[in-house]
């Protein structure tokens, strides 16, 4: 998995690039929270749930089902986000789905349970370019921990910042059209 902070890169870059008129701050915050939420499944280890179990790491909370369910439930708070339901749902869906997509391109783990509850099979993308992040924070102070950070900067943050800049340029260009 990428680090928890890197999971927030997708909604952060999209939301800032699209601007507050399109993605209000509350919706942006919710998108960032949802993008990190699937890794709450690591708490299952404390209850003896195995990594490869459907409710273990990268299982249920990383599924397409979960990516549809949570934004749908969030529609109950649509008025709090100060935006329309479809925009709220779509931004939160992309934010949440980005988590399992990023996990699928890491170099470790057992894959992502995208098709739960229909299948327990785990999947990886055709290429794995992001170094898998260690669970132990002390390992970030080692050369392998530094390699994880560099790979996230290269494969997530740099493309995210490029998308952010392009969205700002596009938005500013559209605002100045006669």
Secondary structure, DSSP 8 states (H G I E B T S, - for coil): ---HHHHTHHHHHHHHHH-TTTS-HHHHHHHHHHHHHGGGGGGGGGGT--TTSTTSTTSGGGSHHHHHHHHHHHGGGHHHHTS-HHHHHHHHHHHHHHHHHHHHTBSSSS-B-TTTTT----B--S---B----SSGGGGGSHHHHHHHHHHIIIIIHHHHHHHHHHHHHHHHHHT--
